[in-house]
């Protein structure tokens, strides 16, 4: 038979290990989400830049059409 103190210590160690694994996993997930969020922001910025360029080009084309 295993003494109570040893069993309690073992259970406590198991719980600590579970919490550490869970914490590591959560940190990894948060890092991945942060990376995804930053990527989405960059894509949005690039998209907005393309839209602005297209508006300028369209405006220049309209001005060019009026010259003819």
N, C-alpha and C positions, 0 to 999 in steps of 0.2 A: 504494500500500500504506500502511496505517495503522501508525504506529510503535507498538511494544509498550507503551510507557509510557502513551500516550494511550488505547489500548484497555483496559488494566488500570484506568486511572482511570475510564473510562466504565462499565466493569463494576462497579466499586466503587460508583459513584454510583447505578447502577440497583439494586444490592442494598440500599443505604441507603434509597432511596425505597420499595422493597418492604417493608422492615422498618418504616418509618414508617407506611405505609398499613395494614399488618397491626396495628401497635400501636394506631392510631386506631380501627380496626375492633373490636379486642378491648375497648378502653375503652368504646366505644359499646355493645357487647353487654353488658358488665358493668354499665353504667349502666341499661340496659333491664331486665336481670335483677334488679338491686337495686330498681328501681321496681316491678317485678312482685311481688317478694318483699314489699315494704312494703304493696302493695295487698292481697295475700293476707292479711297480718297484720291489716290493718284490717277486711277482710271477716270473718275469723275472730272478731275481737273483737266486731264488730257482731252476728254470729250468736250468740255466747255471751251477749251482752247480751239479745238477743231471747229466748233460751232461759230466762234467769234471770227475765225479766219474765213469761213464760208460766207458769213454775213458781209465781211469786207470785200470779198471777191464778187459777190452778187451785186453789191453797191457799185463797185468799179465797173462791172459789166453793164449795169443800167446807165451809168454816166457815159460809158463808151458808146452805147447804142444811141444816146441823144446827140453825140457829136456827129454821127453819120447822117 
